[in-house]
């Protein structure tokens, strides 16, 4: 699967979630290195997202593929990015 090089990481979480803050902080240097933005989505603002991700947050997605949840899996993130290189 090839994605646009600037396709964002999608990070589903909650404003009050410390694991969400930790995942975002760990993801930021990787995202910067690969030139990918991070789109933060608070699941509590959408009942459908709350129902889908409730206890799983944070959930990290790239191109509609879940890369990890709860804690950043840097190996999975790097593998997904390398697989998407042209």
C-alpha positions as CSV (number, residue, x, y, z in Angstrom):
1,X,0.0,0.0,0.0
2,X,1.4,3.4,-0.9
3,X,0.2,6.5,0.8
4,X,0.7,10.1,0.1
5,X,4.1,11.1,1.7
6,X,2.3,13.8,3.8
7,X,-0.6,11.6,5.0
8,X,-1.1,12.4,8.6
9,X,-0.9,10.0,11.6
10,X,-4.3,10.0,13.2
11,X,-4.2,9.8,16.9
12,X,-7.5,9.0,18.7
13,X,-7.5,9.9,22.3
14,X,-9.0,11.8,25.2
15,X,-8.1,15.2,26.5
16,X,-7.6,13.9,30.0
17,X,-5.7,10.7,29.1
18,X,-2.1,10.6,30.2
19,X,-1.3,7.6,27.9
20,X,-2.5,9.8,25.0
21,X,-0.1,12.5,26.0
22,X,2.7,10.0,26.3
23,X,2.0,8.5,22.9
24,X,1.8,11.9,21.2
25,X,5.1,13.0,22.8
26,X,6.8,9.7,21.7
27,X,5.4,10.0,18.2
28,X,6.3,13.7,17.5
29,X,10.0,13.1,16.7
30,X,9.1,10.2,14.4
31,X,6.5,12.2,12.6
32,X,8.9,15.1,12.2
33,X,11.6,12.9,10.9
34,X,9.3,11.5,8.2
35,X,7.5,14.8,7.5
36,X,4.1,13.6,8.6
37,X,1.7,15.7,10.5
38,X,-0.2,14.3,13.5
39,X,-4.0,14.8,13.6
40,X,-5.4,14.6,17.1
41,X,-9.0,13.5,17.4
42,X,-10.7,13.6,20.8
43,X,-13.1,10.7,20.8
44,X,-15.3,12.3,23.4
45,X,-16.4,14.8,20.9
46,X,-18.1,12.1,18.7
47,X,-20.3,9.4,20.2
48,X,-19.4,7.0,17.3
49,X,-15.7,7.3,18.0
50,X,-16.3,6.9,21.8
51,X,-18.3,3.7,21.1
52,X,-15.6,2.4,18.8
53,X,-12.4,3.3,20.8
54,X,-13.6,3.9,24.3
55,X,-11.2,1.8,26.4
56,X,-8.5,1.4,23.7
57,X,-7.2,5.0,23.6
58,X,-4.8,6.1,22.5
59,X,-5.1,4.5,19.1
60,X,-2.6,5.4,16.4
61,X,-3.7,5.1,12.7
62,X,-2.0,5.6,9.4
63,X,-4.0,5.3,6.1
64,X,-6.9,3.7,8.0
65,X,-4.6,1.0,9.5
66,X,-4.2,0.7,13.2
67,X,-0.6,0.7,14.1
68,X,-0.8,0.5,17.9
69,X,-2.9,1.4,21.0
70,X,-2.2,2.1,24.6
71,X,1.6,2.6,24.0
72,X,3.6,3.6,21.0
73,X,5.0,0.7,19.1
74,X,7.9,2.5,17.4
75,X,8.9,-0.7,15.5
76,X,5.4,-1.0,14.0
77,X,5.3,2.7,13.1
78,X,8.7,2.6,11.4
79,X,7.7,-0.6,9.5
80,X,4.5,1.0,8.3
81,X,6.3,4.1,7.1
82,X,9.0,2.0,5.3
83,X,6.3,-0.1,3.7
84,X,4.6,3.0,2.4
85,X,7.7,4.5,0.8
86,X,7.6,4.7,-3.0
